[in-house]
Amino acid sequence: MPLAEYVDLLMLIVSLLTSAYLFTAYLKASKEYTLFGAFGWAMLAFHEAMRLFNGLEFLQEGLLYGFSLGTSLYILSIVEELSPTAIRLFKLFLLIPLVHIVYRLLWVIMGIKYPGVGGIAGDSGTILLISAYVVWRVLGREGRLMALSAVPLSVALLLYKICHSTYVELVLVAIGAVMLSWVTVRTSSRVLFRPGSEGSADLPKGLLMLPEREFRVMLKDLEDNSLLLFTREVRDYPESWTVFYVTNAPTANSVRPTSLEKMTHLAVRYLREAREMGTRGIVALDCLEYLRMYNDFSSLLKFLHNLRDYAIVEVGTALVSFVPEAWDERERALLMGVS
């Protein structure tokens, strides 16, 4: 069996397994993005099967578009879930027609007859590349691995007219598909919410601004509940708590004090997971004064308002500790107004 057929067989197996995993995840949790991903990988499996059995080339190319579409919808649905404001970046998809213009210019300059295949694949590569850029831009370090894993496949699709059925294509597709499959499975299985021994806490939905002492007492009462905590204090926490340390040091489970948008993403994701599991999500933050050192007051206030709004929408509660004496009278009044 030629090397190309071995690679196609490997890709067929990887695609089928990834699609089956995502579809099973959809049946368990009914998360829409896993269904999109399952569809995309099923299309790639059909594509690889047709390559093995010498199916029609134009149909093979069309199946690549299905893969790109499903995978991009998977990525963008995750982005939209974690950062609804990122929809503004979706206008980048208007650049797709430029691919055809670039192709035609290249063939005119090179004096080559325009091929009959590759247009759909070029669109597919552009869609995937834009999706990779969006997830990189919006989720930062958290989305970097997903973005990088999509690049080899994007390049292979963009160069479909030039390197179709060559070893360059085989290498790019093999590396890209294996990487993207691993990242897709890893992303779909990540869960922030950890069930606690207690049921839903009896707290009002929305956001509560609490003086530091009251906040500490409330956290003590919530030790048996599930909770997402943003803190500066490194110590042992209950197993049912998900803890992120707010620091500039590159440590595990850390978030930079300037990354207010990422903190919002994590909070929204946690609150949504809690709601989907039939309980009330609780997000706690005990380092507001530290955040003030790295962000202007207006940005901090917007962050708190967003946190409150998402807590209301997801029927959860956000608890924020603050030291009243650390703020002037106007700032104190505005902070209390968020509750």
FENBELHU-V782270 format. One line per field, one symbol per residue. psi: psi as a letter, one per 40 degrees, with the letter a starting at -180 (. if undefined). A space follows every 10 residues. Layout:
psi: ???
This chain:
psi: hidddddddd dddddddddd ddddddddef hddddddddd dddddddddd ddffihdddd dddddddddd dddddddddd ddgdeeddee edeeeddddd ddddddddde fihhieiedd dddddddddd ddddddddeb ddedddddde dddddddded ddfhfidddd dddddddddd ddddddddeh hdhhhidiah igiiiahhhh iddddddddd eedeiiihhh iehhahiide ihhhhhiehg iifihidegd dddddddddd ddddddefih ihhihffddd dddeiidddd dddddddddd dddefahhhh iihdeeiidd dddddded.
